[in-house]
């Protein structure tokens, strides 16, 4: 049974780990299937040690986990951290809609002219 | 009507903007209602210029937008960027489940003993 113990995954750390195009691409790749470090590194024009630093960031954030079998280290997604981030963002779904309503009200209150910035038809 | 033009919001930039506890707290606060810069800054033990740097990061990432009325700058959530991040994470929901199945298979294949690490009952 998988033992999951990412060192206390915290939201800022999770978002920091996702703040990089290489790491985002790795997450997308791992969402298809687990893969070895060398397979994961292949599409990137970067030295393996640099690439492994990215993997370290993802692993410390609890986004991926790995195990070593012989000389091969295999990575897979560790869903907990991404689910945490997803849940945090999902909380705002209702608020977004409410927020858009409030914005409308605010715009009406502060600048009624903005509601009709241009006439619907230009005179020909 | 709100004109939304966050300068080409990109995922790494959005996640970078969320990689900070102050900025996460501001997003949570703005999800309740729009607020002025000074209202937003109040809970934080930091100088206003430092706080405004955080607001600049959020605004450049397209997560918030602001408008100035007299001397007051009011911020609100600009849902597009957060929705983009949310949609990216949501794409993995099915993959997570599949990934967990694959992980199980992998563990069975590589280390069958791990499946039954301890007996169900300790002898008394």
Interface residues (C-beta under 8 A of the other chain):
Chain A: X1 X2 X11 X12 X13 X15 X16 X18 X19 X20 X21 X24 X27 X30 X31 X32 X33 X34 X67 X69 X74 X76 X77 X79 X82 X83 X85 X86 X88 X89 X90 X91 X92 X93 X95 X96 X99 X100 X102 X103 X106 X107 X110 X114 X115 X117
Chain B: X1 X2 X11 X12 X13 X15 X16 X18 X19 X20 X21 X24 X27 X30 X31 X32 X33 X34 X67 X69 X74 X76 X77 X79 X82 X83 X85 X86 X88 X89 X90 X91 X92 X93 X95 X96 X99 X100 X102 X103 X104 X106 X107 X110 X114 X115 X117
